[in-house]
Amino acid sequence: MMINLTTKSGHRLSPKDLLIVGHPKLGKTEALMNLPNSAIIDLQSGTDYVDTSDLSCTVYDVKKLVRENNIVNKEKGERLINMIDVYYEICKYLRANPVDYLTVDTVSDLEELAKEMAVFLYKNHPTGKNFKGNEVVTLPNGSGWNFIRIAFKKLLDELEGCYNKCLIYTVHPKTASIMKNGQDLQARDINISGKSKLQLCGDTSNIAFMYRDKSTNTNMISFKTDERDLSTGARCKHLRGQEFPISKLLENGNLETYWDKIFID
């Protein structure tokens, strides 16, 4: 078998993946819904109060889809579905009908799905065939976290082929302690567990923190990083060390977004 090792040189300008860290109710989801030809896999029903009539974003509210489909399934006497079933069905549909920009909102909720899926994986493993519990985090020596990590990766892998331009994750921040020159510093981190966090951050090229400038009703996005920040940074040259407005609430109540500062090609 002959393998051609010659590849065409290319230079990507816009990010192919993006992780946005921001506090709840900041406006991350609404801003992302303004991306053209986009879709959001909403795992926390955060899109309920956003008017999508003028947007080209398709919203897949997973919890709502579970409720609505279970009503029909119950009437038909069929097995009730869960959030993992719906998530896989959404990904299957999107692989056949990919959008340009796909958002998973939030990746913390995706990890919760992974914890549910990990129970199934463990019960189908030789060591867990007699397991009767409903969570694996209590397994001895932290062995359950390995199944959670495997499940988390499986859920992430399902997103391949579902988008053309960029895969976007949202996540809430948390505070972590780090030692620097003998001092205990409070640093900003992301709210998912150890190995899942390392896996996600290692695979994501651009990580930003979103915050609100209350004096101007503007949401800022920052790719700057320092010793008190354990996550943010960017591989895209035009984003490295940068900070700029990403959305602003106008006096008429409309939201103005500036995604062209990130997606430049």
ABEGO torsion letter per residue (X at the ends): XBBBABBBBBBBABBABBBBBBBBGAGAAAAAAABBGBBBBBAAGAAAABBAAABABBBBBAAAAAAAAAAAAAAAGBBBBBAAAAAAAAAAAAAABBBABBBBOBAAAAAAAAAAAAAAAAAABAAAAABABABAAABBGGAAAAAAAAAAAAAAAAABGABAABBBBBBBBBBBBBBBGGBBBBBBBBBBBBAAAAAAAAABABBBBBBBBAAAGBBBBBABBBAABAABEBABAAABGBBBBABBBBAAGBBBBAAAAABAX
